[in-house]
Amino acid sequence: YDLTKGIAAGPYGNPNRYDASNTVFPLTNNQMLNGTFERSISIFRTSTSIIAEPRSSLPDVIANRLWFSQYAPSAAACTPLYVASEELPKEFTRGTLNKYDDDAAWWHFAKVANYAYNCYEFAMRPVRALQEKLENDIFNDIEKEEEKALKKYNEMLADATKYGNVSHHEERDENRIEKEGEKAIKILEDFSKDRAKKMIKEWQDRKSTV
């Protein structure tokens, strides 16, 4: 079922379908509930979309990865987040629908999309090109970052094994082991933060081409 087709999509193939409201026309509740459109999987009022990617071949610190975006998935790009992270990109942790926030990712995705909706078929082309570019950049680099994190994690395991075998009168350096584990997580945290920041900057620039 293609919402970009048909009379309701208008001349530019806009897939958005807005709910009936009695604030404009004197409609009863029954009238508003009848004749509604299908709800798309990329509905314009989406807050967040998440794709979970658990991977059994890796340690939990690295394995449990989320692909995260805000606003409608068709008009946003995904950033990798890790379940083990202690901090998230600030762009994904703030914002309200009641006030524009230039530091909130949701508002940048919504702003560009709402420009594009006026001429959807043509204006969404540069948006999709940016989506593809940003996500391909992530795909090209994420494996290297995870290899760095895995190396740090393995160093932590080596230390844990080494110090687990010491005799009772030797000091076990728990702090050093813990810090090595934190370094592995921080590599992934920093990658997520960097890509979120870059994504928002490029999305801001995209508005001028839509």
N, C-alpha and C positions, 0 to 999 in steps of 0.2 A: 504494500500500500504506500504509494509515493505521494507525500503531501506537497511536493513541488509541482504537481500536476493538477489540472482541473480549474474550474472557474474560481473557486475559493482561494487559489494560490495567486490570483491576480496576474497582471501582465509580466511580472518578473519572477514568478515561481517561488513566492515566499511560503515556506512550510508552516509558519506560525498560525495558530488558530486561537483566538482570544475568547474567553468565556463571556457569556451574556451577563449583563448587569442591569439592575433596576435603578441605578443611579442616573442613567441617561434616558431610558425608556420605561414606561410604567408596566413592567412585566411581573407576573406572579412567579412564585417559586416553581410551580409546575411547568410554566412556560420556559423558564430558564433551564430546567433539567431536560427538556425535550429538544431533539434536533441538534445535540452537541456533536462535536467532531472527535475523532480518535485522538488520544493523547500520544504524542510522539516520544521516542526514547531520548530525544534531545530537546525537551520542552524549554521554552525561553525563560521560564521562572525557576530553573534549576539553581540550587545553592551550591552543591558540590557533587562531583562524580568521582567514584573511586573504583579502580580495578585492582584487586588483590592478586599478588603473584608469589605464592609460597614455593620455595625450591628445596627439595629434600636433599639435594647433593651438596648443600653448603651449610655451614654453621648458622645457628639462629640469628646471630648478630648481623649477618649479611643476607641470609636467605629470604627473610620476610620483607618483601618490597611491595610498595603501593604506588600505583600511577594515579596521580591526584590532579584534578582540575576544578575550577570554579566557573560558575555560570553555565550556559548551555554547552555541552560537550562539542557540538559541531562548530562552535564559535570560540573555542578556547584551545589551549595546548596542555599536554600532561607533563608533570614534573615528578621524578621519582622521589619517594619518601621511604624511609626505613623505620620499621616498627621499633627497632632498638634505639633510635635517636632520642636524645634527651631534649633537643631544641629543634623547632621547625622554622622554616623561612618566615620571617615576620609578615611578609605579604599575604600569607594564608591564615594568619591568626588574628586579624583585625577587620573591622568594617561593620557597617550597618546599612540597611536599605534606606534609612531615613536621612542619611547625610553622606554626600560625596566625600570620598577619602582617596587622595592621590597615592597613598601608600598601600592601598588594599587591591589585591589582584582582581577580585570580583568586579570592581568598578571599571577597570581597564578593559576587561573582556566584554562587559556589558556595553560600555561606551562605543567601542568599535563595532560590535554586532548591531547595535541600534542604528548606527549610520548605514551599515550594509543592508539592513532589512528593507530599506526604502527602494533598493534596486537589486534585490537578492541575487539573481542569476549572474550578474556581472560583478557586483561589488564584493561578493564572497570569494571571487577568484584570488585576489591578493591575500585575503585572510587564510585561505587554504594553503597557498604557497608558503606563507609564514609558518603555519602549523607544521607543514612537512619539513621545512628547513630546521626549525628549532628542535623538533623531535628526532630528526636524523642526526643532528649534532650530538644529542644526548646518547642515542644508540651507539654512535661511533666512539664515545669517550667513556661510557659507563663501565665497560668491562675492565678498562685499565684502572679505574678508581677502585673497583671492587677487588681487583688483584692486589692493589696496595693495602687495602683494608684486611684482606685475607692473610697477607704476609705479616702484618702487625698482630693479627689474632694468633697466628701460628707461633710467633715469638712469645706471646703471652703463655700459650700452652707449654712451650718448651721450658719457660721459667717456672711454671707451676709444677711441672714434672721434676725439674731439678731441685726446687726447694721443698718438694713434697718428700724427698728422700733423705733430707738432712737429718743428722742425729739431734737429740733433744737439746744439746748444749750449743748448737749452732742457730743463728738467728734466721728466721724465715722472713724474707722481705715481701710482705703482703702488699705494701703500698706500691712497690715497683710493678708487681704483677697486675694490680688493678689499673695502674696508669697505662700499661701497654694495651689493655683491653679498651680503655677509654680512647686511646689514640686511634684504634681501628674504627670505632663508632664515629669519631670526629671527622675522619676522612670522608665518610659518607654524608655526614651532616653538612660539611662544608661544600661538598659537591651539590647537594640539594639546594642550599642557600644561594650558591653562585648561579645555578641555572634558573632559579626562580627570579633572581634580580635581573639577569640578562633577558629573560622572557618578558618581564614587565617593561623594561626599557624599550625593547623592540616593538612591543605591542603599542606603546605610546607613540612611537614613530609611525606605525602603520596607519593611524587615524588619518594622517594627511594624504594617504593614497587611496582611501576608500571613497 
